[in-house]
Amino acid sequence: MPRTAVIAGVGPGLGTSIAERFAEEGCSVALLARSEAYLDDLATRLRAETPGDALAVSTDLAEPSDIEAAFAEIRDALGNVDVLVNHASAASWDGLLEQSTDDFRRAMAVGPEAAFRCSQEAVSDMLDGDGGTVIFTGATTSVRGRTGSVGFSAAKFASRGLAQSMAQELGSEGVHVAHVVLDGVIRPPGGVPEDETQSYLDPDAIAERYWSLVEQSTDTMDFEVHLTNGDGTVEFL
C-alpha cells in the first residue's frame, strides 16, 4: 500500500529533491509551503512523471491554524500520514546585537515550533496505524553554533532536541525519528554552481539517504545521520 508522505517546507532545492524521490517510490506526497504557484507546478509535474500522487497545500508553517487545516486536507485527499519530513527553516543572518526579536521569533516558529505541531499531527496518525517515519533536516548549526547566526543556530539546536526526545519516546511504538545533519553547502537548483571552487552537497544524494531512513527496519534505527562533502573548507550551514 503506498505511503502518504508530508514534506513540510518545499522550495526549489532539497525539498523538491525529497518530494521527487518519494514520489518515484509511489508515495502520495503532500507539499507544504507558502509558495502556492511553485507547489502547484511541482505537484502537476510529479503526478505526470512519477508513479506517485502529489498534493499542493499552501501553508504558512508559522501559523498553527494553517498546519491544522493542511493536515485535515491531506487526510481527506490522501489518507493518514505515514512519513513526515520537517524541512522548514527561516532565519536572518544576524549576530546577537543585530538580531531583531521578530526575526528570532520567526526562526523559532518556522523551525522547531512548526516541527512540533506537524509532528503532533503526523504521529497521531502513525500511532493509530502501523508506525511511520519522522525526519528532521538539520545543519552544522544543529550541533555547533556559528557567529552571526543567533536565530538559525537556536532554532536548529531546538529542533534537534525535539527530535531526540521524540526518538526516545516513539521508537518502541514503531515510529522511527531521525535527524540529518547537513554539514556543507547544498548545490543550488539547476545544477549550476555559483562558485566553481566551492564543494557542494548533492540534493538528490541527500534525498536518497532520506528514503533509506524511511525503509529502515524499526528493529535497529539510525537516529542521526551526518552528511558532508568532507573537504573541510566549506562555510557550514
DASUL-V184415 format. One record per pair of residues at least 24 apart in sequence whose C-alpha atoms are under 8 Angstrom apart, sorted by the first residue. I is the first residue (numbers start at 0). J is the second residue. D is the distance in Angstrom with one decimal. If there is no record, write none. Layout:
# DASUL-V184415
I & J & D
I & J & D
This chain:
# DASUL-V184415
1 & 25 & 6.0
1 & 26 & 5.4
1 & 27 & 6.9
2 & 26 & 4.9
2 & 27 & 6.2
2 & 80 & 7.5
2 & 81 & 5.7
2 & 82 & 7.3
3 & 27 & 4.7
3 & 28 & 6.0
3 & 29 & 7.5
3 & 77 & 6.6
3 & 78 & 7.0
3 & 79 & 6.8
3 & 80 & 5.1
3 & 81 & 5.3
3 & 82 & 6.3
4 & 28 & 4.9
4 & 29 & 6.1
4 & 80 & 6.2
4 & 81 & 5.9
4 & 82 & 4.4
4 & 83 & 5.7
4 & 84 & 7.7
5 & 29 & 4.7
5 & 30 & 6.3
5 & 31 & 7.4
5 & 80 & 7.1
5 & 82 & 6.2
5 & 83 & 4.8
5 & 84 & 6.2
6 & 30 & 5.3
6 & 31 & 6.1
6 & 83 & 6.1
6 & 84 & 4.9
6 & 85 & 6.7
6 & 86 & 6.9
7 & 31 & 4.9
7 & 32 & 6.7
7 & 60 & 7.8
7 & 83 & 7.4
7 & 84 & 6.0
7 & 85 & 5.3
7 & 86 & 5.6
7 & 87 & 6.0
7 & 117 & 7.8
8 & 32 & 5.1
8 & 60 & 7.9
8 & 85 & 7.1
8 & 86 & 5.1
8 & 87 & 4.2
8 & 88 & 7.6
9 & 38 & 7.7
9 & 86 & 7.5
9 & 87 & 7.5
10 & 34 & 7.9
10 & 37 & 7.8
11 & 188 & 6.2
12 & 187 & 6.6
12 & 188 & 5.3
12 & 202 & 7.1
13 & 185 & 7.8
13 & 202 & 5.1
13 & 203 & 7.5
13 & 205 & 7.8
13 & 206 & 7.3
14 & 86 & 7.1
15 & 41 & 7.9
16 & 202 & 6.1
16 & 203 & 5.5
16 & 206 & 5.9
17 & 203 & 7.4
17 & 205 & 8.0
17 & 206 & 4.7
17 & 207 & 7.8
17 & 209 & 7.4
19 & 45 & 6.8
19 & 49 & 7.9
20 & 203 & 7.8
20 & 206 & 6.3
20 & 207 & 6.8
20 & 210 & 7.3
21 & 51 & 7.9
21 & 210 & 6.8
22 & 49 & 5.9
22 & 50 & 6.5
22 & 51 & 4.5
22 & 52 & 6.8
22 & 53 & 7.6
23 & 49 & 5.2
23 & 50 & 6.0
23 & 51 & 6.3
24 & 50 & 7.1
24 & 51 & 6.9
25 & 49 & 7.3
25 & 50 & 4.9
25 & 51 & 4.0
25 & 52 & 7.3
26 & 50 & 7.8
26 & 51 & 4.9
26 & 52 & 6.6
27 & 51 & 5.3
27 & 52 & 4.4
27 & 53 & 5.5
27 & 54 & 7.7
27 & 77 & 6.7
28 & 52 & 6.1
28 & 53 & 4.7
28 & 54 & 6.3
29 & 53 & 5.8
29 & 54 & 4.7
29 & 55 & 6.1
29 & 56 & 6.9
29 & 73 & 6.8
30 & 54 & 6.1
30 & 55 & 4.9
30 & 56 & 5.8
30 & 57 & 8.0
31 & 55 & 6.6
31 & 56 & 5.2
31 & 57 & 5.9
31 & 58 & 5.6
31 & 69 & 7.9
32 & 56 & 7.1
32 & 57 & 5.4
32 & 58 & 5.0
32 & 59 & 6.3
32 & 60 & 7.1
33 & 57 & 5.1
33 & 58 & 5.0
33 & 59 & 5.4
33 & 60 & 7.9
60 & 87 & 7.9
60 & 108 & 7.7
60 & 109 & 5.7
60 & 113 & 5.7
61 & 105 & 7.1
61 & 108 & 5.1
61 & 109 & 4.9
61 & 112 & 7.8
61 & 113 & 6.2
63 & 113 & 7.5
63 & 116 & 7.1
66 & 113 & 7.9
66 & 116 & 7.3
66 & 117 & 6.7
67 & 120 & 7.6
70 & 120 & 6.9
79 & 121 & 7.9
79 & 124 & 5.7
79 & 125 & 7.8
80 & 121 & 5.6
80 & 122 & 7.9
80 & 124 & 5.8
80 & 125 & 6.6
81 & 121 & 7.3
81 & 124 & 7.3
81 & 125 & 5.9
81 & 130 & 7.1
81 & 131 & 4.8
81 & 132 & 6.6
82 & 121 & 7.5
82 & 131 & 5.7
82 & 132 & 4.8
82 & 133 & 5.8
82 & 213 & 7.4
83 & 117 & 7.9
83 & 118 & 7.3
83 & 121 & 6.6
83 & 132 & 6.4
83 & 133 & 4.7
83 & 134 & 6.3
84 & 133 & 5.8
84 & 134 & 4.7
84 & 135 & 5.9
84 & 136 & 7.4
85 & 114 & 5.6
85 & 117 & 7.6
85 & 133 & 7.4
85 & 134 & 6.1
85 & 135 & 4.8
85 & 136 & 6.2
86 & 135 & 6.3
86 & 136 & 5.1
87 & 114 & 8.0
87 & 136 & 8.0
88 & 151 & 7.9
89 & 151 & 7.2
90 & 150 & 5.9
90 & 151 & 5.2
91 & 148 & 7.5
91 & 150 & 7.1
91 & 151 & 7.4
92 & 147 & 5.9
92 & 148 & 5.1
92 & 149 & 7.6
92 & 150 & 7.7
92 & 151 & 7.6
93 & 147 & 4.7
93 & 148 & 5.3
93 & 149 & 6.4
93 & 150 & 7.5
94 & 146 & 6.5
94 & 147 & 3.9
94 & 148 & 5.6
94 & 149 & 5.5
95 & 147 & 7.3
95 & 149 & 6.0
98 & 149 & 7.2
98 & 150 & 7.4
102 & 150 & 7.4
103 & 149 & 7.8
103 & 150 & 5.0
106 & 150 & 5.8
106 & 151 & 6.3
106 & 154 & 6.1
107 & 150 & 7.4
107 & 153 & 7.7
107 & 154 & 5.2
110 & 154 & 5.8
110 & 155 & 7.2
110 & 158 & 6.8
111 & 154 & 6.0
111 & 155 & 7.4
111 & 157 & 6.0
111 & 158 & 4.7
111 & 161 & 7.4
114 & 158 & 7.3
115 & 161 & 7.4
122 & 174 & 7.7
125 & 174 & 7.0
126 & 172 & 7.1
126 & 173 & 7.9
126 & 174 & 7.6
129 & 173 & 7.2
130 & 172 & 6.9
130 & 173 & 4.7
130 & 174 & 4.9
130 & 175 & 7.9
131 & 173 & 6.7
131 & 174 & 4.8
131 & 175 & 6.2
131 & 213 & 7.8
132 & 174 & 5.6
132 & 175 & 4.7
132 & 176 & 5.9
132 & 177 & 7.8
132 & 212 & 7.8
132 & 213 & 5.9
133 & 174 & 7.4
133 & 175 & 6.2
133 & 176 & 4.7
133 & 177 & 6.3
134 & 176 & 5.9
134 & 177 & 4.9
134 & 178 & 5.8
134 & 179 & 7.4
134 & 209 & 7.5
135 & 159 & 7.7
135 & 162 & 7.0
135 & 176 & 7.9
135 & 177 & 6.2
135 & 178 & 4.7
135 & 179 & 6.2
136 & 178 & 6.2
136 & 179 & 5.3
136 & 180 & 6.7
136 & 181 & 7.5
137 & 178 & 6.4
137 & 179 & 5.3
137 & 180 & 4.5
137 & 181 & 6.0
138 & 179 & 7.5
138 & 180 & 4.7
138 & 181 & 4.6
138 & 182 & 5.8
138 & 235 & 7.8
138 & 236 & 5.6
139 & 180 & 6.1
139 & 181 & 6.2
139 & 182 & 4.9
139 & 183 & 7.5
139 & 235 & 5.9
139 & 236 & 5.6
140 & 235 & 7.7
140 & 236 & 6.3
141 & 180 & 7.1
163 & 222 & 7.8
166 & 222 & 7.2
170 & 217 & 7.5
173 & 217 & 6.2
174 & 217 & 7.6
175 & 213 & 8.0
175 & 217 & 6.5
175 & 220 & 6.8
175 & 222 & 8.0
176 & 222 & 6.4
177 & 212 & 7.6
177 & 221 & 6.5
177 & 222 & 4.4
177 & 223 & 5.7
177 & 224 & 7.6
178 & 222 & 6.0
178 & 223 & 4.8
178 & 224 & 6.5
179 & 223 & 5.7
179 & 224 & 4.8
179 & 225 & 5.9
179 & 226 & 7.3
180 & 223 & 7.3
180 & 224 & 6.1
180 & 225 & 4.7
180 & 226 & 6.0
181 & 225 & 6.4
181 & 226 & 5.2
181 & 227 & 6.4
181 & 236 & 7.6
182 & 225 & 7.0
182 & 226 & 5.9
182 & 227 & 4.8
182 & 228 & 7.6
182 & 235 & 6.0
182 & 236 & 6.7
183 & 227 & 5.8
183 & 228 & 6.7
183 & 233 & 6.0
183 & 234 & 6.7
183 & 235 & 5.0
183 & 236 & 6.2
184 & 233 & 6.9
184 & 234 & 7.1
184 & 235 & 6.7
184 & 236 & 6.7
197 & 233 & 7.0
198 & 228 & 7.0
198 & 230 & 7.6
198 & 233 & 6.9
199 & 228 & 6.8
200 & 227 & 6.9
200 & 228 & 6.0
